[in-house]
Amino acid sequence: MKERLPNIRLLLTGGGTGGHLFPAVAAAQEFLRQMPDTQVLFVGTRRKMDTKSLGAYGFASDNIRCYGLKGKNPLELFKTLVTLPVSLYQAGRIIRRFRPNIILGVGGYVTGPVVVAGKIFGIPTVIHEQNSVPGLANRKLGYFVDRVCLSLPGSGSEFPGEKISYTGNPVRRNILELAKNLPRRATSNSKKTLLVLGGSQGAKAVNKLVSEALQSLPYTVMEGFRVIHQTGEQDYRAVRDGYASKGVESLVQPFFTDMAEIYSQADLLVSRAGATTLAEIAVLGKPAILIPYPSAADKHQEKNGNHYASGGGAVVLRQHELTASKLADNIQILMSDEGRLLEMSKAMKMLAFPDAAEKIVACCLNVMEMKGK
């Protein structure tokens, strides 16, 4: 086997949501763990979330002007198409300057121009798909890239079979380290902890449902557990004040920066069914009530959630069928049944891919080797 390059120049592209960015961060961290001299550059959008998230991990970043195609009205679609040549030019300029050995795309519309520009320059290219239903950019790119890394069963039919590697969805190092050291029971005192993850796309409905559900439960039930609730900025005060008025023991914040610490306290989650969150809680063995975002493209959140529910690690409740009363019943049943929580925890662990980042790095190195880069 050829000696692997110690000084790899890795260009990652994608973003727009944490679900795209965090797997890219996990892959970059694994490259650096194996090859500390790796130089990393992220190419994303100009959204504040991209630059803020990447800055927190100390990675260099650049951006291009780019817009999405899917679900746009005619005027927005025209704007996107007119901007594409500019996107390609800007991506090519970045590639010429950085001179990457490998380009890894993690989804989102910015991935398209960057990966296509990379192919024009003859750079080895790999894409990673987090969801059970591939996004539009990855579906189109699958026929041009050298390798396609998939997270969940069911999405392989969208790509050429000879290019597919099932790697799982990579999880950040701090989450992996937490998974190694988690006690069997998250809460050390007598009270269990319910973690509610709102604060992202479409979370207003989740915040309202959970808040109303918990406020409707009798005090004799609520005194048995506490709540940690991430709400996002818009609903923060309403949720916090609602809990306070009903005497619900809670920690409510718009966002939590140290998710490893927050995850470590949770005995049960209520969450959307984003692929990255599911990958993280699977590695940690955290049972969950999942409320898929109903407007997610191609209903990919519902399909994500069903995969974990069929494996026994989660319960899926569809938003259009859900009431605060029904959610309260599910929370009460699970929080009062430690045996069920333990079974679900073990099932979640069985669905995890703790070595996903290692597999993605191996794919990238293999492609580089084949291409002589």
N, C-alpha and C positions, 0 to 999 in steps of 0.2 A: 504494500500500500504506500502511496506517495506521502511524503512528509507534508503536513498541513501548514498553510501559511500562518505565521504568528502575528502578522500585521495586516489584518483584513480591513478593508474599507466597506462598511455595511451601510447601504442606503435603505431606509424603511419609509414606506409611504402609506397613507390612509388617514382616517380620523373623522372628526366631526362629532363623535360621541366617545365616551369612555370605553364603550364596548369594543370599539376599534383600536383605540390608543393603548389600552392596558395590555392586550396580547402582544402588541409591538414592543412595549416596554419590557415585557417578560422575555421576549426573544432576544432583545438587545442585552439584557442583563445576563442571559445565558451565554451569549457570545463572549461577553467580557469575563464571565467566570471561567470559561474554558481557555480563552485567548485574551489576556488582559490588555494587550496592545491594540485590540480592535478599535478602529475609529468609526464612530456612529454619527450619522446625520439623518434626521427625520425631515421629510418633506410633506407638509400638510396644507391645510387651508389657513385663512387668516382669522379664523374664529378664535376668540379669546380662550375657549376651553382647551384648544390644541396647545397653544403656546404656554398657557398657565400650567397645564398638566405636565408637559414635557420639561418645563423649567424646574418643576419640583423634583425631578429625577436627575437633573444636571446634564441632560442631553442637548446637544446643539440641534437647532431646527432652522428650516427655511420654509417658504411657502410660495405657492403659485396662485394665480387668479383662476378660479375654476367654479363651475356651478353644476348642479345635478340635472339629470335628464328625466328621471321617473316621476310621474305624477304632476308634471308641470302644465300650466296653461300655455296656449300657443305663443303668447308674448315672451313668457319665461323660457320656453323651449327655443325660440329664435335667439334670445340672448345667450343661451348656453352654447348653441351651435356656432354662433358668430365668435364666441370667445375661445372655442377649442383650439384654433391655430395659435392663439396667444398662449394658451395653457401648455401646448406642446413645445413652443419656443422657449418659454420660461423653464420648463422641466429639462429640456435639452441643455440649456445654459448652466443649470445647477449640476447636471451630470458631467458636463465637460470640466467644470471647475473642481468637483469633488473626486471624480474618477473612481467610482465604486467598483469593487470586485463582484458584488452581488446586490441585486435589488429584491427586497421582500415587501410585497404589497399585502395589506391586511384588511382591505375593503373600504368602501366609501368612494364617492365619485372622483376624488382627487387621485385615487389609485390609477385610473385609466390613463390619463395623459403621461404620468410619470413612467409607468411600466411600458407603454408604447414607445416613448422616447428612449427608454433603456434598450428595447429590442432594436431600434434603429441604429443605436450605437454598438450593438453586439454584446451587451452586458447580460450575463446569466440572470434569469428572472424566476422568482417563486412567488406564488400567492397563497394566502391562508384564509380559509372561510370559517367563521365562527359558528354560523347558524345552520340549522337543519335544512333551511331553504336558502340557497345562495343568493346574494345580492346581484343586482343588474351588472355592476362593474365587473365583479368576479366571473359571472357567467360568460360575459363577452371575452374577457381576458384569458379564460381557461384554454382557448384554442391557440393562443400565441405564446404563453409562458412555457418554461421548461418543466415545471413541477407544480402540482396543486396539492396543498396540505388541507385535510378536512378534519373537522372536530366531531361531527355526529353522523351516525348512519342515516341514509336516505338522501343525501345530497350528491352522491357519487354519479347518479344518472345524468347530471347536468354537465359532466366533464369527460374528456377522453380518458378511458380506463387506464391506459398505459402511463398516464401522468400522475395518477392519484396515489397519495400516501395518507393513511389515516394516522394522525398524530395526536388528536385531542386539541383542546384549547389551552394555550399556555397561561400559567398563573404567575404573578409577580413573586419575587424571591421572599419578601416579608410574609406573604401568605403561606408559601411553602414551608418556611421556617416555623411559622405558627402551627401548621398542621402536624409537624413532628413532635411538638411539645404540648399539645392540647391535652388537658385531663379528660377522663371519660365523661365527666359531668361538667358542663361549662360553668355553672354557678356554684360557688363554694358555700354560700349560705343556703338557708332553707328555701329562699324564693327563686323561682325560675325567671328567666328573662326572655321577653318577646322582642325581637328586633324587626322594625318596620322600615323598609327601604323605599321611600318615595324620593322626590327631588329630581327626577329625570323626566324624560318625555312621557306625557300622559299620566303623571303621577297624581294629579289633582283628585281624580276619582278614587284612587287608592287611599289617599290621605283622608278623604271624607268618609269612605266606607269603614276604615279601621277606627278612626276617631269615634264615629257614631256607635260602632260595634262595641268598643271597649267601655264607652260611657253607659251603654245599656246593660252591661253585666252587673249582677249584684255585688255589693261590697264584699260579701263573704267569699266570692270567687276572685275578685280583683286583689284582695289582700294577699293572695298566694303567689302573685308574680308582679314584676315590674316591667316597664316598657321603655325601650330606646327607639326613638322615632326620628328618622331623617326625612324632612318634609320638603326641602327646597325653599327658596326665599318667599314665594307667594303665600304659602299656607302656614308658615311657621307660627305666627302669633295666634291664629285661630285654633290650631291644634293644641299648642301649649296652654292657652287659656281654657280650652274645653276640658283638657285633662285636669287642670288645677281646680276647676269648678266642681268636678266630680270626685276629687280626692284620689285620682289615679297616680300612683307613684311612677314618675316618668322622667326621662332625660330627652328633651326635644331640641334639635338643632337643625338649621337649614341644610348644612352639610357637615360630614365628619371627615377630617383629613387622615386620621389614623384608623383606617378600616380594619387593620389586623387586630387592634385593641378592641374595637367594637364587635367584630366577629367573635372574638374569644369569649365574650360574655353571653352570647346568644344560645338559648336552648331550642328556639323555634323562630323561623323567619316568616314574615309576610312580605312578598316582593312581586314585582313584575318578573317576566321570564326571559330577560336578556341573557345572551349566551355567556358573557363574561362573568356576570354574577353567579350564574348556575355553575360554571366551571370552578369558581372560587369556593362556593359553599359545598360542592361535591368533594373537593380535596379536603375540606375541613370536616366533612361528615355532618353537615347541619341540615336537619329536616326543614321542610318549607311548605307553606301554603302559597301557591303561585296564582297570580291574577294576571294572565297575559294581556299585554296592551292590544286592544282589539283592532287598532288601525295600523299595526305593524305591517310592513310590506309582505304580501303573500302569506299573511298569518303566521310568519315564522316564529313569533314568540309562543303561540299556542302549540306549534309542533315541537319547539324546544321543550316546553313544559311537559308535554305528553311523554316525551322520551324519558324524563326523570320520574314522572308519575308511574309509568309502566314498569319501571325498575324498582318501585316501592319506596323511593326516597322523598316523594313530594305528593301533595294533593293539588290538583288543578281546579280552580273555580273560575268559570267564564264570567266576565264582567256583566254582560247583558242579562245573565240569569241570577246575578248575585244581589242580595240585600244585606243591610247591616245586621239584621237578625240572623240570617243564614251564616254570615261570616263569624258572628259572635259564637254561634253554636260550634262551628269547626274549631275555633281557637280554644274554647273551653274544653272540648273533648280531648284535643291533643295535649294541651298544657296540663291536664289532670292525669294523663296516662303516660307515666315515665317509661313503661315497657314498650309502648308503641313508639315513643320518641327514639328509644335506643335501637329498635328494629329499623326505623327509617334512617337513622344516622348510619348504621352499618350498610344499608342499601345505597345511600348516597356515596359512601366511600367506594363501593364496588363500581360505581359509574364514573369515577374520577380518572383523570390522566395526569398524575403528578409529574410524569416525565415528558409532557408535551413539548416544552421548550427545548429539551435535549433532542427530541426527534426532529423538530423543525430545523435546528442548527445542523443536525446530521444531513438533512435533505439539502440544505443550502450548500454545505461543504461538498456533498456528492455531485451536485449540479456544477459547482465551480471546477471540480476535478475533471468531470466529463468535458467541460468546455475549455479546459486548459487555462483557467484563470487563477 
